[in-house]
């Protein structure tokens, strides 16, 4: 009786790991915010940067992020220009083709800057 249980547990663990990996990969890449026009680059190394130019030469916000397939939390680094050492969280819903991400605002620890709106990100070519 114990062997089937252990096999089921192993399969579920592998399935959960595969799903979380896929979730991270879904958010990775270069995006453009359709409301503000800024570019967001989300790396496979857990880092992000935001810039007004597509080339990402002078990012004004940088930091690390977490994404679990539904919730995106971005933690800005101390060298960020807008809101250093803060975090902002959205829930994310992807279009069927994965080229659009609808962000719904959850919370922001920054005081003084308005990052509290919902947004739509459009995936940019690599």
Secondary structure, 3 states (H helix, E strand, C coil): CHHHHHHHHHHHHHHHHHHHHHHHHHHCEEEEECCCCCEEEECCCCEEEEECCCCCCCCCEEEEEEECCCEEEEEECCCCCCCCCCEEEEEEEECCCCCEEEEEEEEECCCCCCCCCCEEEEECCC
